[in-house]
Amino acid sequence: MFLIPFLILVMALTDIAGCHFAGLDFTGFARPFLICLVSAPIAIFYSFLRPSKIIVEAILYVQAWILFSLLGSIQTYLACTAGGPTIDKTLITLDRLAGFDWPACFSFVRSHSILYNFLALFYGTLLVQIVINILIFSFYGDQKRNRRMLLSAIAAIFISSFIVIVFPSLGPFYAFGYYSKGVPGSEYVYTFLALRDSVAPHTFSLDHMEGLYSFPSYHIVLAIIFTYYNRGLRSFYPFAAVNCIMAISTIPVGGHYLMDVLSGALVACVAIPLANKFA
């Protein structure tokens, strides 16, 4: 019952210590704090004055996901400051051994604007999926699914961060020279390079956080987690379809190697059993 608050506290303390030693500073706490502050009295009202477990659970898990998302994002930035040699050449070699040509895939998708926009639409559904999942599980009164889904995401971010520290990757946008301010999705490379630079401090806004992890793909992690926890419900097939498309989009839109996708799936396969065991 207290595992989620405990892990969030651990993340907060780790982030505070990490930012101090890495010379990172973050702004933009006002908006998420305001959302939590405004929603708290609503949760109290529906807890005591007009009891509704559905509304209370939904609010509490929305707040928990907000806290996790903020702290997890900071953790990803900290992990990228570790430096060390990148493994991009190895990932490119493994992709080629698997018969996958990232530049060809990227060029094909980007040359077909309708296809690119279609994939980009699904790539950006993470936030919407989180909210819909919380509402579905709350409506069914299935607190266990809500708890396990969040625990899986927390476990996965710890595992992914460890991998990024030990095996950093800048991704195919950087490796193949496709990154620039004019290439959507590649802007994160500049942030990643700045974080690897020993010159500090760096200041970032929580209102404009970027996904920095290439290997493993956290998009794939969440795609599998969201689909898995909808099994047995009517929502399973819609989520499976959406996340299959999102998984495909991670390669040309999110700038991921094929190995990033496979490693993200492996992380999810480790995080889910861990959450199910301790939830």
N, C-alpha and C positions, 0 to 999 in steps of 0.2 A: 504493500500500500504506500509505503514511504520511499520506495526505490526511485521513482521518477523525481520527486523533489530533491532527494539526496544526490542523484546524478547531475541534475541541473545545478545544484550548489557546487559540486565538484568542478563542473565546466566553468562556472563563474569564477571560482577561486583560481583555477588554472589559467583562465584568460587574463585575470588581473595580474597575476605574477608574470605570465608570458609577455604581456604588453609592456610591463615595467622593464624587463630585461632586454626585450627586442626593440624598444624605443618606438612602439606603435601607440597611436592615440585614435580614438573613435568618437565621432559626434553623431547626433541624430537620434538620441534616445527619447526625445520628447513625444514623438508620434506613437510608438508602441506603448510607452508608459501611459499615455492618455487613453489609449484603447483599453488597457487593463484596468485603469482607474475608473473609467466610465462603466465598464461591464461588471465590475465587482459589486456595486449596489444592486444591480439587476439579479445577479446570482444570489445575493443575500435575500432579496425580496421573494424569489421563487424557491428559496430554501425553507423559509419560515412563515411568511405571510400568505403565500399562495403556492404551496409545494408543487413542484414539477421537476421530477428527476431528469426528464429529457432536456429541458432548458438549462438546468444547472450543470449537467454533465457536458453539454455542448459548450457552454461558456468556459468552464474550467479547462477543457482540453484545447480550446482555441487559445486561451491564455498560456497554457503550457507549451503549445507549438510556437507561439510568438517568442517566448523566452528561449526555447531551444533553438529556434531559427537564428535569433540574434547572437546567442552565445556560440552556436555552431559555426556561424559565418566568421566570427572573430577567430575561432579556433583554426579555420581553414587558412586565414591570412597568416596566423602565427606559424603554422606548419610549413608554409612556403618560404619562411625566412631561414629555414634550416640550411639552405645551400647544398653543397655536395654535387657530384657529377650527375647529370641527367641520364635517363635510360632511353631517350628517344630513338637512338640508333638501333637499340635492341628491339624496341617495339615495332619499328619500321621493318626490320628483318623478319620478325615473327609474323607480321601482317602479310608480307610477301610470300613467306613459306606457306601461309594459309590461302594464297591465291588472291589476296585482296590488294587493290591499288587505290589508296586514299585519294591522291590527286585526280585520278580519273573519275572517281565517284563524286568528289567535290565539284569538279568542273561541269559534270553532267547536270547535277542538281541546280547549280547556280546559273546554268545557261537556260534553264526552264523555270521562269519566274513563278508560274502557277504552282508547279511542284514544290519549289522552295518555300513559297508562302504557306502552302498547305502543311508542310512539315514543320515550319517555324511556328505555326499556330498551335500544333500539338506539343511542340517542345516547351512552350510557355504555359502549360496547364498545371504545373506542380501546385501552385498556391490554390487554384480552384479545386483540384483533386483533394487536397488536404481538408478544406472546408466541407466539401461534399461528403467525404468519408466520415468526418466527425459527426455530421448531421445524420447520416444513415445509421451509424452504429448507435448514436444516442437515441434515435427514434425507435430502434429495435430493442433498446434497453440492454444492449450488449456492451457493457463497460469493459469487458475483458478484451474485446477486439480493439477498442480505443487505446487501452493501456498497452497492449502488445504491439500495436502499430507504432506508437510513439517510442516504446522501448527499443524496438527494432531499428528505428531511425537513429536513436541515440547511440546504440551499440555500433551501428554502421559508420557513424561519423568518427568515433574513436578509432575503429579499425582502419578506416580510410586515411585518417590523419597520420597514423603510424606508418602506413605504406608510403604516403607522400613524403614524410620525413626521411625515410630510408631509401626510397626509390623515386625521387622527383622526376617529373616529366612536364615539359612545357607544351606538349601537344603538337599535332600536325600543322596547325596554323603557323607556328614558329618554325618547326623543322623543315617545312617545305617553302617557307618564305611567303606565305599568303597573308600575313597579318599586316594591317594598316588601319588607320582611323576610318577608312572608307569601306572596310570589309566587316559587315555586321557579324557579331559573335567572336571576333578576333581581338577585340579591345583588351580583353583580360590579360593578354600577353604582356602588355606594357606594365600592368599592375604586378604581375608575377615577377617580371624582371626587376622592378623597383624594390620589391620585397627581398629579392636575392642580393640586392646591392647592400653592401655593408654600411652605406651612409644612412644615418638615422638622425632625427625621428621622421616617421611618416604619419600623416593624418588622413583618415578615411571617414566617409560618412556612411552610417548605417542605412541611409535612404538610397544609396547607390552602390550596394555591395554586388560583387561579381562572383560568378562561379569560377573557381580557380583550379579545381581538381580535374586533371585530364585522366590520369591513371591512379585509381580506378574511377569510372564514371559514376558519380553519385546520382545522376538522373536515372541510370539503369537500376541502381539500388532501390530508389523509391518506386520506380515503375513496378518492380517485382513485389515489393512490400505492399503497395496499394492493391495490386491484383490478388496477391495471396490472401490477404485478410478479408477480401470480399467473397471468397469461395463459400459456396453453400447459400448465397443470397442471390436475389434476382439481379442485383447490380454487378455480379461477377462478369458476365459477358460484355457489357458496355465498358467496364474498366479494363478488361483484357484487351479489347479492341483498341481503345484509346492508348493504352500503354505499349501495345505492339507498335503502333505508329510512332509513338514518342521514342521508343527504343531505336527505331530506324533513323529518326531525325537526329539523334545524338551524334551520328558520324559526320554528315555534311553540315548540319546547322550548328551543333555544339562544338564541333572540331575535336572529335574523338577518334582514336585508332580503333580498329576492330578489337585489339587486345584490351583496350579500355572497357569496352562493352562486356567482354568475357570476364574480366577481373571484377567489374561491378556486380555481375551476376553471382560470382563466387562470394563476394563480400555479403551480399544479401542472403545467400544460402548458409552463411555462418551466423549472421546477425539474427535471423528469424528464429532458429532453434534456441539461441541464447535467450531471446525475449520470451519465448514460450515456456522455457524452463523456469525462469525467475519471476515471471509476471504473476 
